[in-house]
Amino acid sequence: MGVNGEDLLNIGAFASATGLTIPALRHYDEIGLLRPARVDPGSGYRRYRRDQIDEARLVCGLRAIGVPIDEVRAVVGRPGGHVRSALDVHRDRLVAQLREVSQRIVAVDEFIEKGTAMPVPQSPRPVQIRIPVADVTAAAAFYTAAFDVVFNEAISSVQFGTYRSDRFFLITFEEAGPGQPRGGVRFGLLADDLEAAHSRAVAAGAVEVAPPAEYAWKPRTSTLRDPDGAVIDLTQG
């Protein structure tokens, strides 16, 4: 029994009940994430209330799927809606990581096929365009959904392909201030499957300017306008 007649669990029993290890519980106490109900001043033994079990299980579950400590700290003890929001953010982060890993796998396959560890560019080539947008986060959400690319928040850019590979290219977003113009930018992208890429972009929020069509002087092409007014020509690759 603890103070005031409380039925407290020692750290071993609490670990068994919650799925957290004893070292993890000690660490979470030290960083203030999950404090024990009582610490014996003489022995230093930690004891926990039974009503802390659910909270500890939440911590265990969030850490098991890789939610960062600071984000776990922000939702522990708060309503369930905060947990759902944290999970949504973490899911988006994992999807971005998955895209990046998928692109690296494609690059590795290309290196294996070509029999070289790393292609060396022989001459300068375009690798970046900058477009003005109303909101970087919204623009990133559109491009990642429309073209299955990776958003690099540190440089406000979506990345096609892996650095130094033939597919590498950046579209960098520059947030336009009040009264500053947007739109006025036009660029082209190659698509392995034009119809699928066109449909996915429209579903993500693009406006169709011209549907996929054949032309005598160029490959099959379509034209879209992104939510910020930039015009995108998609061409069958």
C-alpha positions as CSV (number, residue, x, y, z in Angstrom):
1,M,0.0,0.0,0.0
2,G,1.1,3.5,-0.7
3,V,0.4,6.7,1.1
4,N,-3.2,7.5,1.9
5,G,-4.1,3.8,1.4
6,E,-3.3,3.8,-2.4
7,D,-2.6,0.5,-4.0
8,L,0.6,1.3,-5.8
9,L,2.4,-1.0,-8.3
10,N,6.2,-1.4,-8.1
11,I,8.1,-0.6,-11.4
12,G,8.3,-4.3,-12.4
13,A,4.6,-4.9,-12.0
14,F,3.8,-1.6,-13.8
15,A,6.2,-2.5,-16.7
16,S,4.4,-5.9,-17.1
17,A,1.0,-4.2,-17.1
18,T,1.9,-1.6,-19.7
19,G,4.3,-3.2,-22.1
20,L,7.1,-0.6,-21.2
21,T,10.4,-1.9,-20.1
22,I,11.9,-0.9,-16.7
23,P,14.7,1.2,-18.4
24,A,12.1,3.0,-20.5
25,L,10.0,3.8,-17.4
26,R,13.1,5.2,-15.7
27,H,13.9,7.3,-18.8
28,Y,10.4,8.6,-19.1
29,D,10.5,9.6,-15.4
30,E,13.8,11.4,-15.9
31,I,12.5,13.4,-18.9
32,G,9.2,14.2,-17.3
33,L,7.1,12.2,-19.7
34,L,5.6,9.6,-17.3
35,R,6.2,10.4,-13.7
36,P,5.6,7.7,-11.0
37,A,3.1,8.4,-8.3
38,R,5.7,8.0,-5.6
39,V,9.5,7.6,-5.3
40,D,10.8,6.2,-2.1
41,P,13.2,8.8,-0.7
42,G,15.5,6.2,0.8
43,S,15.6,3.5,-1.8
44,G,14.6,5.4,-4.9
45,Y,12.1,2.8,-5.8
46,R,9.4,4.0,-8.1
47,R,5.7,3.2,-7.7
48,Y,2.7,3.8,-9.9
49,R,-1.0,4.1,-9.5
50,R,-3.3,1.7,-11.4
51,D,-5.0,4.6,-13.1
52,Q,-1.7,5.4,-14.8
53,I,-1.8,2.2,-16.8
54,D,-3.8,3.5,-19.7
55,E,-1.6,6.5,-20.0
56,A,1.5,4.4,-20.0
57,R,0.0,2.0,-22.6
58,L,-0.7,5.0,-24.8
59,V,3.0,6.1,-24.5
60,C,4.1,2.5,-25.3
61,G,1.9,2.3,-28.4
62,L,2.9,5.7,-29.8
63,R,6.6,5.0,-29.3
64,A,6.2,1.6,-30.8
65,I,5.1,3.1,-34.1
66,G,7.8,5.7,-34.0
67,V,6.0,8.9,-32.8
68,P,8.7,11.3,-31.6
69,I,9.0,11.9,-27.9
70,D,8.0,15.6,-28.1
71,E,4.8,14.7,-30.0
72,V,4.0,11.9,-27.5
73,R,4.5,14.5,-24.6
74,A,2.1,16.9,-26.3
75,V,-0.8,14.4,-26.3
76,V,-0.4,12.4,-23.1
77,G,-3.2,13.3,-20.7
78,R,-5.2,15.2,-23.4
79,P,-8.5,14.3,-25.1
80,G,-8.5,11.6,-27.8
81,G,-8.8,14.1,-30.6
82,H,-5.2,15.3,-29.9
83,V,-4.0,11.7,-30.2
84,R,-5.8,11.3,-33.6
85,S,-4.2,14.5,-34.9
86,A,-0.7,13.3,-33.8
87,L,-1.3,10.0,-35.6
88,D,-2.4,11.8,-38.8
89,V,0.8,13.9,-38.7
90,H,2.9,10.8,-38.1
91,R,1.2,8.9,-40.9
92,D,1.9,11.7,-43.3
93,R,5.5,11.6,-42.2
94,L,5.7,7.9,-42.8
95,V,4.1,8.2,-46.2
96,A,6.8,10.8,-47.2
97,Q,9.5,8.5,-45.9
98,L,8.0,5.6,-47.9
99,R,8.1,7.7,-51.1
100,E,11.7,8.6,-50.5
101,V,12.7,5.0,-49.9
102,S,10.8,3.9,-53.0
103,Q,12.6,6.5,-55.1
104,R,16.0,5.3,-53.6
105,I,15.1,1.7,-54.5
106,V,14.4,2.8,-58.1
107,A,17.8,4.6,-58.2
108,V,19.5,1.5,-56.8
109,D,17.8,-0.7,-59.5
110,E,19.1,1.8,-62.1
111,F,22.6,1.6,-60.7
112,I,22.5,-2.2,-60.7
113,E,21.2,-2.3,-64.3
114,K,23.8,0.1,-65.5
115,G,26.6,-1.6,-63.6
116,T,27.8,1.5,-61.8
117,A,27.7,2.6,-58.2
118,M,26.8,6.3,-58.9
119,P,26.2,8.1,-62.2
120,V,28.4,11.2,-62.7
121,P,26.7,14.1,-64.5
122,Q,28.7,14.9,-67.6
123,S,27.3,18.4,-68.2
124,P,25.0,20.9,-66.5
125,R,21.3,20.2,-66.7
126,P,18.1,21.8,-65.2
127,V,17.4,20.4,-61.8
128,Q,15.2,23.0,-60.1
129,I,12.4,25.5,-60.7
130,R,10.9,27.9,-58.2
131,I,7.2,28.7,-58.1
132,P,5.3,31.3,-56.0
133,V,2.5,29.8,-53.8
134,A,0.0,31.1,-51.3
135,D,0.9,28.5,-48.7
136,V,3.9,26.1,-48.8
137,T,2.2,23.4,-46.8
138,A,-0.9,23.3,-49.1
139,A,1.3,23.4,-52.2
140,A,3.3,20.5,-50.9
141,A,0.1,18.5,-50.1
142,F,-1.0,19.0,-53.7
143,Y,2.2,18.0,-55.4
144,T,2.8,14.9,-53.2
145,A,-0.7,13.7,-53.8
146,A,-0.7,14.5,-57.5
147,F,2.8,13.2,-58.5
148,D,3.8,10.8,-55.6
149,V,6.9,12.9,-54.8
150,V,8.8,13.6,-51.6
151,F,8.5,16.9,-49.8
152,N,11.7,18.2,-48.2
153,E,10.5,20.7,-45.6
154,A,14.0,22.0,-44.9
155,I,14.3,23.4,-48.5
156,S,10.5,23.9,-49.2
157,S,10.8,21.6,-52.2
158,V,9.2,18.5,-53.6
159,Q,11.8,16.1,-54.9
160,F,11.6,13.9,-58.0
161,G,14.1,11.1,-58.0
162,T,17.2,10.7,-55.8
163,Y,20.0,13.2,-55.7
164,R,22.6,12.7,-58.5
165,S,20.4,10.2,-60.3
166,D,19.1,11.0,-63.8
167,R,15.6,11.5,-62.4
168,F,16.5,14.1,-59.8
169,F,14.6,17.4,-60.0
170,L,13.2,20.0,-57.4
171,I,10.2,22.1,-57.5
172,T,10.8,24.8,-54.8
173,F,7.9,26.7,-53.3
174,E,8.3,30.4,-52.5
175,E,5.5,31.7,-50.3
176,A,4.1,34.9,-51.9
177,G,3.2,37.7,-49.5
178,P,0.0,39.7,-49.6
179,G,-0.4,41.4,-53.0
180,Q,2.4,39.5,-54.6
181,P,1.5,37.7,-57.8
182,R,1.1,34.0,-58.2
183,G,0.8,31.9,-61.3
184,G,2.6,33.0,-64.5
185,V,4.7,29.9,-64.3
186,R,4.6,27.1,-66.8
187,F,6.6,23.9,-66.9
188,G,6.5,20.4,-68.2
189,L,6.7,16.9,-66.5
190,L,7.2,13.5,-68.1
191,A,4.8,10.8,-67.0
192,D,5.2,7.1,-67.4
193,D,1.4,6.8,-67.6
194,L,0.0,10.1,-68.9
195,E,-3.7,9.2,-68.3
196,A,-3.1,8.0,-64.7
197,A,-0.9,11.0,-63.8
198,H,-3.5,13.4,-65.3
199,S,-6.4,11.8,-63.4
200,R,-4.4,11.7,-60.1
201,A,-3.5,15.4,-60.4
202,V,-7.1,16.4,-61.1
203,A,-8.2,14.3,-58.1
204,A,-5.6,16.2,-56.0
205,G,-7.0,19.6,-56.9
206,A,-5.6,20.5,-60.3
207,V,-7.8,22.2,-62.9
208,E,-7.9,20.5,-66.3
209,V,-6.8,23.0,-69.1
210,A,-6.5,20.4,-71.9
211,P,-7.2,16.6,-71.6
212,P,-4.7,14.1,-72.9
213,A,-4.4,14.3,-76.6
214,E,-2.2,13.2,-79.6
215,Y,-0.3,15.9,-81.6
216,A,1.5,15.5,-84.9
217,W,4.6,17.4,-83.6
218,K,5.0,16.1,-80.1
219,P,4.1,13.1,-77.8
220,R,0.8,12.6,-76.2
221,T,0.3,15.6,-73.8
222,S,-2.2,17.1,-71.4
223,T,-2.3,20.4,-69.6
224,L,-3.3,21.2,-66.0
225,R,-3.3,24.2,-63.7
226,D,-2.2,23.8,-60.1
227,P,-4.1,25.4,-57.1
228,D,-1.8,28.4,-57.2
229,G,-2.2,29.0,-61.0
230,A,1.0,27.4,-62.3
231,V,0.5,25.6,-65.6
232,I,1.8,22.1,-65.9
233,D,2.2,20.2,-69.2
234,L,2.2,16.5,-68.8
235,T,3.9,14.5,-71.5
236,Q,3.9,10.8,-72.1
237,G,7.5,9.6,-71.2
